[in-house]
Amino acid sequence: MSIRVESIRKTFGGFTALDDISLDVSDGGLVGLLGPSGSGKTTLLRIIAGLERPNRGRVFFNDRDVTTLDARRRRVGFVFQQYALFRHLTVADNVAFGLRMLPRDQRPSRDAIRARVRELLELVQMDTMTGRYPAQLSGGQKQRVALARALALKPEVLLLDEPFGALDAKVRKELRRWLRHLHEQIDVTSLFVTHDQEEAMEVSDRVVVMSQGHIEQVGTPLQVYEQPASRFVFDFLGHINALEGQYDGRLWRDGEASLRLDTHGACPNGDLTLYLRPHEAELARQPSDSASLPVRVAGRSVFGGTVTVELEPRGWGRGIVEVEVDREAWRELDPQRDEPLFLLPRDLQTVTCDGDLGPRVRPA
Amino acid sequence: MPRHWHQWALILAAFGAVVVLLVLPLVLIFTQAFSQGAAVVADNLTSTDMISAIKLTVIVALVTVPVNLVFGVLLAWCVTRYEFRGRKLLTTLIDIPFAMSPVVAGLCYLVVYGGQSVVGQWLDDTLGLQLMFALPGMIMVTVFVTCPYVARVLIPLMQSQGTEEEEAAVLLGASGWQAFWYVTLPKIRWALLYGVVLTNARAVGEFGAVSVVSGLIRGETLTLPLLIQMLNEDYNSVGAFTAAGLLAALALVTLLLKTVLEWRQRHKIDAAQEVTP
C-alpha cells in the first residue's frame, strides 16, 4: 500500500512541528525518515498512524483519504521507540492482543489465534519465550515482540519510531540487518524514524532528510550522500570540516595555507568556505603543486579499516580538522608525534555566499 | 545500623511515642470494651441502636466507595491523558476536601441543600425529598470528604506509566473502552484497590461532616462514629468502647490491606520505571 501525505502542517501551541510537508512512499518501500531531534519526523509518523491530527493537509493510503479516519481503523502496524509492550501480559498475549480485539464475527478461533501467534513468534525468533513477561526480556527481545505484535493483523503499512534507538551498538547492527531481511519477506510498506545517519543509510531504500519541520531532500542513500540538496543535508550526513578562507579567482588562502582551485561563487569580499569530508583527503610529508595545508597530528583512533586522525592546522584555520586515512597508508607514512605534515584534499564542497551549496571542486 | 548511643535514644523515643500515643489507646479500647465481660459486649453489639448504626455505616460506605471509585478514575484519566487549559487548577481543586475541615464541609452542604436553602426547598416542594438530616445528606458529605483518595493515588502512577500502551492498544484496533478495560485497568488495579481501601476507611470513620448533616436521630441517622459519641455522652462506656472496638478492628484490617497493597504497588512502579528509563 502506498502512503501519500499532502501539505501537512502541525503546530503544538506556538511551535511549528511540521510545515507544509508532502511525501510519497511507494508500495513496498522501506523508507527512513532521518533528522535531528525536533525535526518533526516522529510527529509525521504519528500523523500517518492517526495518533495526531494535522492542522492542515491530507493523508492517503493508496488513493483513500484517511485524514479523518480513527487510528484504530487505519490498520497500520506501529512499533514504539520504548516498545510499549503490555506489561501485564505475556509475550504470547501481547502478540495476540490485536486479534483478540477484533469484533466477534471477524475474530479467529482460539486455536487459529494460537497458531498465528506461534507463526509470528517464529518469524521474529522469539518462539521459546512465549510465557515471559516484558520485564523479563532484554531490549532486543522486546523489540522483536513489539514487531511481532505490530504484524499480527497483517498490516499493509508498518511504522517504526526509532526502532533501534534504545539498543546497544552490537544488537542494533544485528537487528538492522534482520529488519531489512524481514521487510523483504513480507509484503508491507515500511516507514521508520531515525536520527542515526548510518542506520538510515544502511536500512532504507530511500531516505527522507528532515530538519525543523521541513523535508530537505528525498532520495536513495547514495543520492543524498553524493548529491546533497542543501548545506543541511551535507552537514548532517557524517562529519565535515569547514575551512574558511579567501579566494582571489585562482588561489584559496587562509594564513599559511593555500589551495589552487578553479571555481566561482565566492562572496564579493572574497570569502569562500570549503567543506571537506574526512575520507576525501590524504596526508603527506610534502605539499603538492596545488595544495599546501600544513598540519600536525594531534590525536588518532585506530578502529576498523581506517584510521581517524585529528589534525591541528599550523598557522591557519580554527580548531581541529578530522580526516580518515587508509590503515595501510597510515602505516607507510608512520608519522611521529608533532611531525609537520601536509593535508591533501581530493574533493571539496564549496559553500556559496548565501549559505547554499556551490559546485564541488578539486585542487588543480 | 545506628552506631551512637544518641541514635539509639532517638529510635527508642520514637518507639515510646508510638506506644504511648497510638498503641496504648488502641489496646485500651479493647480492654475497656471487655471490662465487664464478653456477655455485655455481645448485648451491646446486638442492641437495636448498634445494629442500625452498623447498617447505616455499611450503606454509606457501599454508596460512597463506588461513586468515588468511578469519580477518581475519571478524574485521574482526564488529568493524565488530556492536555487542557485548567488542568493544574483541576488537580489543585481535588485537594479541597483534604485542606478543609470536614465540619466546614458539612456546614456548607447544610447551607446549600438544607431546608432553609433555595435548592433544599425546591427539592422538598417538587419531589418531597429531604437531603439534610437524612441518609442522602450523610452520603453526600461522605462522598465529598473522601473523593480525593482514589484520584490522588492514581495520578502519580498513571503519569509515570505514560500513554504509549494505550496508544498501542488503539493502533491494534481496540476501542477506547477496550483500551481502558484490557490495558489501563490491569496496570492500575493495585493502586486502585489501595485507593478503595483508603476511601472505605475514611468513609466508615467520618465524624465531623456527617455529624453536622445527620441531625443525630437515634436509630435512624447515627453511624458508628456518631453512636460512639452518643453512647459516651450517655455514660455507657462499655457500649461506646464496643462500637469503638468495632471501628478499631476495621482500622487494623484496613492497615493490613494497605500495607500489602502498598507493597504490591511499589513493585508495579518499579516495573514501570524499568520499562521507561
Interface residues (C-beta under 8 A of the other chain):
Chain A: A49 G50 L51 A71 R72 R73 R74 R75 V76 G77 F78 F80 Q82 Y83 A84 L85 F86 R87 H88 F97 G98 M101 L102 P134 A135 R149 A150 A152 L153
Chain B: E164 E165 E167 A168 A169 V170 L171 L172 G173 A174 S175 Q178 Y182 V183 P186 K187 A271 A272 E274 V275 T276
